[in-house]
Amino acid sequence: MESKQVGAIIIAAIGIIVALVILTGGISAPIGEMTQQRYVLNQTLTAAQWQTGKTITLVGRSVSDVIVQNTTTKTLKFAAGNWTIANNVILSDGTLGAKLTVNSDQDDWGSNATAKNITYMYQPLGYVDDAASRSIVDLIVIFAALAIVVFAINQMMNGDLFKLIGVNN
């Protein structure tokens, strides 16, 4: 095996490993944040937090599908009129967020003594609202993967790797 072939193998291996690390960690993770909504399941709100007029900061910049229920029975749900959601609000740290304001702390049985569970879907910071834009953002991963394949093929063609594996070019 010639040193030129060994050098080509090393360059191809290092290049492909670096490209895959960048693809999985540097490209895929942020794109997941841009295109996928998340859920918060059974976040506990104390009775002190769930009082008329109180405002609670929720995770994410925009929330939907909010369900509030009693923590003890988990069957008693609060009507949507008991709270108001404000999405895309500028928070004290300067980021966008969502806030829930309690309009009535009474459940359907007239009780407010227990803690509440809140479940909701949210859009993380950086979420792309437009469906067409989300589709285009997803193409970034595909084109990055194609670039890795092109790099590998280019290294095989120009680095004499075909000769090493016995293929004449």
Backbone hydrogen bonds, N-H to C=O, Kabsch-Sander energy under -0.5 kcal/mol:
donor,donor_aa,acceptor,acceptor_aa,energy
6,V,2,E,-1.9
7,G,3,S,-2.5
8,A,4,K,-1.9
9,I,5,Q,-2.2
10,I,6,V,-2.5
11,I,7,G,-2.6
12,A,8,A,-2.5
13,A,9,I,-2.7
14,I,10,I,-2.6
15,G,11,I,-2.6
16,I,12,A,-2.5
17,I,13,A,-2.4
18,V,14,I,-2.7
19,A,15,G,-2.2
20,L,16,I,-2.5
21,V,17,I,-2.2
22,I,18,V,-2.4
23,L,19,A,-2.4
24,T,20,L,-2.7
25,G,21,V,-2.5
26,G,21,V,-0.7
26,G,22,I,-1.3
27,I,22,I,-1.3
28,S,23,L,-2.1
31,I,27,I,-1.6
32,G,28,S,-2.1
33,E,29,A,-1.7
34,M,30,P,-1.6
35,T,31,I,-1.4
36,Q,32,G,-1.7
38,R,122,Y,-2.7
40,V,120,Y,-2.9
42,N,40,V,-0.6
43,Q,118,I,-2.6
45,L,116,K,-3.4
50,W,46,T,-2.0
51,Q,49,Q,-1.5
53,G,102,V,-3.2
54,K,51,Q,-2.3
56,I,100,L,-3.2
58,L,98,A,-2.8
61,R,123,Q,-2.6
62,S,123,Q,-0.8
64,S,121,M,-2.5
67,I,119,T,-2.5
69,Q,117,N,-2.5
70,N,76,L,-2.1
71,T,115,A,-1.9
74,K,70,N,-1.4
77,K,75,T,-0.8
78,F,68,V,-2.8
82,N,79,A,-2.2
83,W,80,A,-1.3
84,T,101,T,-2.3
86,A,99,K,-2.9
87,N,85,I,-0.5
88,N,61,R,-3.2
89,V,97,G,-3.0
91,L,89,V,-0.6
91,L,95,T,-3.3
94,G,91,L,-1.9
97,G,89,V,-2.2
98,A,58,L,-0.8
98,A,60,G,-0.9
99,K,86,A,-2.5
100,L,56,I,-2.9
101,T,84,T,-2.9
102,V,54,K,-2.6
103,N,82,N,-2.5
103,N,101,T,-0.6
104,S,82,N,-1.7
107,D,111,S,-1.9
110,G,107,D,-2.1
116,K,45,L,-3.3
117,N,69,Q,-3.0
118,I,43,Q,-2.4
119,T,67,I,-2.6
120,Y,40,V,-2.1
121,M,64,S,-2.6
122,Y,38,R,-2.9
123,Q,62,S,-2.4
127,Y,124,P,-2.0
128,V,34,M,-3.1
129,D,127,Y,-0.6
134,R,130,D,-2.1
135,S,131,A,-1.9
136,I,132,A,-1.9
137,V,133,S,-2.5
138,D,134,R,-1.9
139,L,135,S,-1.0
139,L,136,I,-0.5
140,I,136,I,-0.6
140,I,137,V,-1.2
141,V,137,V,-0.6
141,V,138,D,-0.6
142,I,138,D,-1.0
143,F,139,L,-2.7
144,A,140,I,-2.1
145,A,141,V,-2.3
146,L,142,I,-2.2
147,A,143,F,-2.0
148,I,144,A,-1.6
149,V,145,A,-1.9
150,V,146,L,-2.6
151,F,147,A,-2.3
152,A,148,I,-2.3
153,I,149,V,-2.6
154,N,150,V,-2.7
155,Q,151,F,-2.3
156,M,152,A,-1.9
157,M,153,I,-2.4
158,N,154,N,-2.7
159,G,155,Q,-1.8
161,L,156,M,-0.9
162,F,156,M,-1.1
164,L,160,D,-1.3
165,I,161,L,-1.8
166,G,163,K,-0.8
167,V,162,F,-3.1
168,N,166,G,-0.5
